[in-house]
Amino acid sequence: MGLRQKIGSVCRIFFGDPARTFGTMSVVLLVMLAIAPAKDYFSEWRGYQKQYLKLIRGRAEAVTLERRFEPGLQQIWIPEQGVTDRCTTCHLGLREASLANVSRQPFRPHPPMPHRLTEFGCVVCHRGQGGATTVEEAHSSTLAWEQPILPAKYLQASCGQCHLGALAGTPQLNLGRKLLARYGCVRCHSVHAPDGTTMQATDDPPSLAHIAQKTTREWMYAWIKNPQAYASTATMPNFGFSDADARDISAFLVAQSTAINLPAPTQAAPAAKQDPQAGASLYGESFCASCHAVQNAAGALVGGDLGPELTRIGSKAKPEWLEAWLRDPAAYDPDTKMPHYRFSEAQVALLVNFLGAKSDSDLLANVHLDAATSQQIAHGKQLVTEYGCASCHEIDGIKKPENFAPDLSRVGSRSLAQLVFAEGMPHTLPDYIAAKIRNPRAFGPGLKMPQFSFTPQQQDALTTALLALTDRAQTQPASLRVPALAESHYRPAGKAGHLMDDLRCFSCHAINGRGGDMAPDLSWEGSAVQRPWLVDFLKNPNTLRPALIRRMPRFNLTDAEIATLTDYMMTVYQDPAFNRDAAADSTPALVEQGRQLFYSKFACQSCHIADPQKDKGYIGPTLAQVGSRLTPAWVFHYLKDPQGMRPGTLEPNQNLSDADARALTAFLMSLKGKPVQEAKKR
Amino acid sequence: MRRLTIFAALLFLAAGCSRSRPAAPALQPTGWGTAITEASGGKQAAGVGMLLDQPVVVQVNDAQGSGVTGAAVTMQGPAGVRFDPASGLTDSSGQFTTSVSLGGVAGRYQITAWTADKSGKRVELKLEEIALGYQEGLGQQFNRQYCSRCHDPESTPERVSNYDNLTTKPHAFTEGDTLNKMSEADLTAIISHGGPALGKSPEMPSFGYTLSKSEIQALVAYVRAVSDPPYQTAGVVYAQK
């Protein structure tokens, strides 16, 4: 029997007459109708709900849990955020704290979090596809949906969609944002925050307009080849330039460099005889290490990171430039963070000698550069333009390029179709961003993004900060945004303002929201301290916090300069909330009561030293002379509300009664220490 | 026939798309030890999914207790834990260093480092690392800011400890033997109102007016998360009907 006949006979069985056709069609129709409910009945989520019921039945709190269980598809719907999350259909224990010991997913309770589930749903933080009802579609990247679940290590990125400033709970995000600014990422890539502000770089790439005065072409060559070979902490990335490229770029920069007048010696040259240790001790006394690091014999970096590392400075800086720089840094670089120390010529010579000896003979040992040809210079210019050097550095004859690298304002939502993945890497956005930061040149030859030397933690932090820049962040209702603190452009006025700029007070101190965080905030300093103390401190800054490494340097100020600064600070930096000059009660009985409170009730001596013979605590400032330093009104108000007077201080608010605060103030004001020199006549 | 062709084409496509991953080259050990010990990196706490601050360093020793060079070390851990690298040979001092990132769920992670001795017998070392959830991580921040100056006796040049200056020595937050016995309410009380609240030293100041309730809760959660031995929740007690 042929195939055709076989089919024919089967057809006859089912469709032989109208009754058979009707019957067959009915059965087919019935089956088709049954498909939909069957699919629903056998769906994945029903399986999970059954498992959940089985799980809770065996537990002591079964009755409560069963009462709170709602069968069927669950949904969190928040229209203004575009959230339609069905995750709670399977994640049934999210709000059940009593399931704390359940480790099986999808039934674990959600760990404590800062927001309520009903306020934000799930995908705002975790991403993924909220509307999906299968495990695969909800969690993984599918054809229809590009955002898979965000790996836990980058979860803080989601906080950054609304919280545009630093947050206590998101150290990784805060670090990432800081690094974006600190390493100058935002000089080539622009990042526009959802609130309309543009992220600003906080690094300090030097101008190259007069570079030939500062250093040799040989050093430039070595630096361009590999900045980290000169200083492990260098922020400039490695562009992987060839020998010839480095030769030509250095030739171009030297050719382009113009001369400026640098400060000449102000006094006669000092006597040649020098104590070999004097340079080192002057470096120490001037607290250069508060900002600059130097590698010690063990290879560890000692010092701050506000200024460049000085381990091999002798191989870089020309001695005559270094002299001029120490005389007045702003003459060479008006934007430097380095203060204008008023060094004497003898001190300048000591420091130049000391720093000049910090050289590395290996660094430039094999660098021999012939005189540059015009061809090399032209090629150098081409490279400088191509690689966007002027995005960071000021270079004569090269314009700062605009939009040099891709805009990153929405990089956290970039479509995968727009990305070119490197060989063998997972096709997800977090992996792509992390790989770009780790090794940008792995994505193919001819790419311009240079190689940074980030630690794995820094790479993760940067990836987190970039993943926060999503479409959702840009488009969500403005009412959800928590903006960053507005940048302050505060400038002190007049002669004192000029002096404070010259001394670069804002590199370390903050006033009215502007400035560094290395040293105390001075916004209310005029209310806090007594004038004679301030005069004495500016003359000879002695530390108040023995446990601190970073300290205020001595600037060798004249009496007139000190008077100008003191007058301004005492007058302007006053807290209007209280009268600084208010006298405080001080009877022997009150002082004694304060002493009792200090030592017994509040045990202040665990962190402060009131009596240098007896007390040992050194977390807070020494109080042995506090009666000569602070005003009683300040002490009283500070004791009542430390964080209110100095935001971020470690001193806990002890909720003192007025009587206790008065007694403590009386005791503290009785601690005069050694008599402070009266200010000289103005 | 046509179906067969399509099927074959699909198979062919599938074979082309799935890249055959080369298996990691087998380690060729040049040394064999009899013991494996922790050099550093155990008992660290980091946020969920994140890299531990310090790498984990283990050392393979011979019978005399000195380091063995070139011994193969393999790291293993529960789901979600990643090692970079996951296996390798010990260096000239007998040590193997790997950076570890923890899984996405808060809690304790037991990781295993093992090496084979000459006869091929497996020698193991078990280490414990702690992944902190949001709340515990927040607590860790406050610990660093307000508590560790006194509660952590370890001094570094950047963060000098005040531990030695105190008459009554504070407990390190890892001291489970002491702290696990304290109830949540007691911990909250001593943080909020200071030592005298529980009849202890006033050298412990009150933070109830400096930190908010939820911040203190976060600190308690952190203390519970890092305690050693681990803190066991008392559990919920229900009245029997």
Interface residues (C-beta under 8 A of the other chain):
Chain A: A60 E61 S98 A100 N101 S103 R108 P111 P112 M113 P114 P151 A152 K153 Y154 L155 Q156 A168 G169 P171 Q172 G424 P456 Q457 D460 A547 I549 S600 K601 F602 A603 S606 C607 K616 G617 Y618 I619 P642 Q643 L650 P652 N653 Q654 N655
Chain B: R19 G47 V48 G49 M50 L51 D53 G80 D84 S99 S101 G103 G104 V105 A106 G107 G133 Y134 Q135 G137 L138 Q141 F142 Q145 Y146 R149 C150 P157 E158 V160 N162 D164 N165 L166 T167 G194 S201 P202 E203 P205 S206 F207 G208 Y209 T210 Q217 A221 T233 G235 V236 Y238
